[in-house]
């Protein structure tokens, strides 16, 4: 098999050559520890400071509000556990949603075992949070609201600015998991009243193993890792110089090309959606039709197991997924699809295609053309589909 089409960019992205070039020097020639005191180390520290400035500017933050981490899951954990610990005397109530990434949900479940109360807000059939319901869930003991910027499975973009406004009016700290949105959607932490924001480099053509947590100045949050004085004493550990520089370069490229990239991806995404909905029967598009990430298209194919569909797509050289890469291998249907109201038997037939600027128009046509035959073949082996056809026929 020679053809390979990668349509799983929500899981991870190709590192740009310019990003690799920017990083390379700091692996071999300029490999100094930025925390050391000699001149060469000082140069490395200066490069890290410049990278911090690039990333801060991308979201209208201050340099000192950007803290580098090992990735999005670490940032989510730090934000939620850190606020819970710092504000334990003020209250013990956290508000989040049923469709968050497991880095948020499992952290909240952990805190529930340690005396905290968590409200898991429902969402509508498109995956959107009801703002009135969110506001009515706030109690005198509420210390944190955590709502993701854009859903990693169905691509729905939440009303973040409106949520931030509500949180600010009630004096509640607001965190958003922006792992899927950072570098892909315009973000202004000031205008959106965001207090904490998580992001990860490998979702925008940067390296794996480096992320960030934006912490608004004045936000009460406990330190993550105790040890040395790195990250202003909040997150100890040797600075990942090359990774941070790569993150900044990827951010720079993403911000500069965001509008152009989104227009290109949205055009191909819409073609993919339209062709599948028109040419494949008994298919449901998941997520909001307009308020969605430019590169995301998530479907449920009735009478088919998503895993079988993925395997057969892979045999044709098409890489996709059935949901979050962090839960691959799970036999349970997506918690996101169940939260938007889909029954188990339909949620099991989900496929997520997430494209990029590397995707070509002919790739979209190839995906749909192969998908049609695979769906037909799998349904021909399904007793459920056979019974359904008899009923409607």
N, C-alpha and C positions, 0 to 999 in steps of 0.2 A: 504494500500500500504506500503510494508516494504522496498522495494529497493529504494535507493537514490544515484544518481550519480551526483556529483557536477562538472559541466563543464562551470563555469562562473568565473574563477579565474582572468580574466582581470577586473572584477568589484570589487572583494575583495577576500582576501585569509584567510584561517584558520590560527589563531595565533598559532605558535608552542608552545608546552608545555615548552620548554626551555626558550622561550621568556616570557611566563607568570611567570615562576619561577623567572626570573631575575627581573621582575617588582614588584612582590608581596610585597617584603619587603618595598618598597617605597610608598606603600599605607597604611600600618599599623604600622610597627615598626620604620622605618626610614622615616617618613612622613614630615620631616623638609623642610622649605622653603630655597632653596640654597642661596637666597639673604640675609638671616639673618646673624648676626655676631657671634653667639655662635658656639661652637666647633662642635656640631652635624650637624648644618647647613653647616659648612665647609666641613664635610665628604660628604654630599649630593652634594655640589658644585664640589667636586673632582670627584665624580662619573659621573656627567654631563660632566666634562672636559674630562674624559677618553672616554666617549661615543662619544664626538665630534671628538676625535682623531681617533677612530675606523672608523667612517664614512668618515672623511677626507682621511684617507689612502686608502679607497675603491675606490676613484676616483683620487688619486694622487693630493690631494689638501692640503692646510695648515689648521691647526685647526681654525685659526682666520678667515678663509674664509667660514666657515660653520655656517649658521644661522638657528635656528629651528623655524618652523612655525606650523600652525594648519593643514596643508595638502597641497596637490598639487595645488589646485585651488587658495589658498591664495598665494602660492609661485609664480605662474604664474602672478597673479594680481600685486604682489609687483615688480616683475622683469620688467614688461612692463610699468606700471604706474610710477614706480620709476625712470626708465631711461628717460621716456618721460618728467617727471617733472624736473629732474636734467639737461637735455640737451636741454631744450626748447629754449634757446637762440642760440644754435648751429644749430638746425634744427627741422623739424616737420614731417619727413617722416619715416615710419616703413614698413618693408617688412616681410610678413608672408606667409602662404599657405592656400589654401582653405580647407584643411583636418585637420586643427588643432582641438584640444579639444576646447569645447565651453568656457572654462576658458580663453583661449587665444583669440578666435574670438570675444567673447562678450566684452572683455576688449578693444580690438582694435576698435570695433564699438563704445564703450563709448568714446574713445579718439577722434574718428572722429567728434563727436558732440562738441568737445572742441578745434577745430582748427588743429588737426593732420590729415595727409594724410596717407592712408594705401594702399599698394599694396598687393593684395591677389594672390599669384602665383598659376597657375594651376599645375596639376600633370599629369603624363601619366596614361595609363590604369592599371598599377600596383601600382600606388600611389607614384611614385618617382618624386622628384623635378628635373627639368632640370637646371644644374649648370650654363650653359651659359645664360639662361633666368634670373636666379637669379642675376648673376653678372651685366647683362645689365640693371636690374631694379634699381641698386644703383645710387643715385643722390648725388649732393653735400650736400643736406639737410637730407640725410639718417642718422638716429641716432641709429637704432636698426634693427637687423634681428632676427626673432624668428621662428625656425623650429623644430618641435618635433623630438625626437630621433627615436622613433618607434610608428607607429600609433596604437591607442587603439582599433580600430575596425577591420582593415584588417591586422594588424601585420607587415606591410612593414617597414623595417629599412632604414632610410634615410642616405645619404652619409655625415655624420656629420663632419668628419675630413676635407673633401674637402670644405664644407660650412664654417667651421671655418677658414680655410686658406684664402678663398676669403674675409671673413669679416675682418680678420687681415690686409690683404694687402690694404684694402680700409679704414682702421681706423674706422670700424663700430663695435659697441658692438654686441656680438652674444649670444643670449639666446636659450637654448633648453629645452623643456618640456620632461624630461626623466622619467616621472612617470611610464610608462610601462617598461622601459629599466633598470632602476636602480636595481641592484641586480640580473639581468637576462642577461645582456650583459656587456662585458668588457668596462669600461669607463675610459679614461685618459684625464682630463680636460686640461693638459698641451699639450700633443701630439695632441689633437683635437682642440686646440685654442678656448675652450669654456670659455666665460666670466661669464655667469650666467646659472645655472642649477637647475631645479625644480625636487623634488622627494617626494614620500609619503610612509610611513611605511607599510600601510595596503595592498600594492601591492606585498609585499615580505614576507608575514607571520608575519608581525608586527602588532601593535595596530592601530586602527583608531584614527584620531584626532591629528596626529603629522606628520609633513613633514619637508622639508628643502629647503633653497635656498642657493646654492653656489654662492658667489660673489667674483670674482677674485680681489685680492688686487689692488687698484688703479682705479677700475671701478666706474664711477660716477653714483650714484643712491640715490634717496631720501629715508629717513627713512619711515618705514611702519606705525608703531603705536607709537604715542607719549605718554609718561608717565614716567615710571621708567627707570632704566638703564640696563634692561635685554638685552641680545644679543648685548652686546657692545653699548647699547643705540639706536640700530636701530629698534628693535621690542619689545616694552614694553609689560609687562604682566607677571604674575607669571609663573615661569619656570615649564613646565610639566615634572617633574623629572622622574616619572615612565614611561611615554610615550617615552621620549628620550632614557632612558636606554633600553627599549624594542626595539626601533628602531635600536639601535646599536647592540643588540644581534641578531636581525633578519638579519642585514647587515652582521655581522660576519659569520653567518651560510650560507647565500646566496653566499658570495664571496668564502668561503672555498669549497662549493659544486657546484659552477656554472657550470663548465665543465661537471661534471658527471650528474647533473640535466638536462642540456640542451640536452645532448646525449639521455637520457632516454625519455624526453618529445618529442624531435624531432622524435624519432622512433615511438612513439604512434601517434603523430600528422600526420606523413606521412602515417601510416596505415589507420587512419581515412579518410584522404584526398583521398587516392587511392581507398578504398572501396566505398566511396560515389560516386566518379566520375565514377567508373566502374559499380556500381550496381543501381544507381538512374539516370534515364534519365533526360535530360534538366536541368542540374545543372551547375553552374559556380563557380569556386574557385575565390575568391576576394583577391587581394594582390599579391605581388611578390612571385613566387614559391620557390625561394631559399633565397632571402634577406628578411626573415620574422622571427618574434619571434618564439622560439622553441615550444611554447605552444599554438599558435594561428592557428585556421582554420575557415575561414569565407566563407560562401556559399550563393548563391542566387538560390532559387528553383522556376523555372518559373511556372506560373499559380496558385500560392499559396500565401496567405497572411502570412507573417512571424509571426504575433501575433497568428494566429490560430495554426500554427505549434508549437509555444512555449507552448501554453496552452495544446495541446495534448501530447507534450513531458513531460510536468510537470505531467500530469496524469499518465505517465509511470515512474515517479520518476527521470526524467532527467532535471537538471537545466542548462539552456543555456540562451542566450539573443539575441536580434535582433540588438544590437549595444551598444553604450555607456550607462551605467547604469544611467548616469546623464540626459539622454534624454528619459528614459523609460516613456511610457504613451503618447508620442507625436505621432500624426497621420501622420506626415510628414515622407517621406523616409529619410534615412541617408544622410546627406550632404556630407559625405565621398564617398558614393557609387555614388551619382550624380556627384561628382567631378572627379571620374575616368571614367565617360562617360556612366554610366548605365541609361537607361530610367526609369521613375518612376515606371512603371508596373513591371519591373524586380527587381528594388531596394527594393520594398515593400516586396519581398519574401526572405529577408536576415535572416540568422542565424549565430551567432558567438559561436563557441565552444572554450573555453580556459581551457586547462587541467593543471594538476600539477603532482608532484611526487606521490601524493596520488592516482592518476588515475591508474587503472590496465588494462592489455590487455583485460581482459574479459569485462571491462566497455566499451571499444571501440567497441567490437563486439555487446554488448547489445544496445549501442546507434544506430549503423548502422542498426541492425536487426529491431529495433522498428521504426526507422526513415523511412525505406522503406515502411512499412505497413501504416504509418501515411500519407506519401506523396501520396501514391496510393489512400487512402481513401479520402483525401482532393481534389485531382484532379478529382476523380469520381464525385464530387459535383460541379465542376467548368464548367460553360458554355463555358468559353474561351478555356479550355483544350479540351472540346468536339469538338468545332469548329476547333481547331488546328489539332486534330487527323483526322478529316474528310478531311481536306485540304491535309495533308501529306500522308493520306492513299489512 
